[in-house]
Amino acid sequence: MYKRKSGRKLSRKKDQRKALLKSLARSLILYGRIKTTEAKAKELRPFVEKQITRAKKGDLASQRLLAKFFSKTVVKKLVDEIGPRYKTRKGGYTRIIKLGPRKTDSAKMAIIEFVK
């Protein structure tokens, strides 16, 4: 029986989609909030939240797993700043705020940011 596959393709092949998510996640972690399309923001949210949950542990194994996706500076910020900030929170580390359409191509835009 056919089952629906989860996730958006974002008009990219698998490796390009993965690279896009890594890049968006890196920007979100470093800057705290980014403006992107609504579809990209919705795809980014579960990816980033899983990484934050991993960073909350803060042990060496978690840091090595995070190092597969991010550079040393991003891993350091995740483990030292963002992880401890959400130590008591069980999930929902990000929020998506919908904006109006982009002028050039009318794509739905959104801001994704960390919850305080």
Secondary structure, DSSP 4 states (H G I P E B T S, - for coil): ---PPPS--TTS-HHHHHHHHHHHHHHHHHHSEEEEEHHHHHHHHHHHHHHHHHHHH-SHHHHHHHHTTS-HHHHHHIIIIIHHHTSS--S--EEEEEEEE-TTT--EEEEEEE--
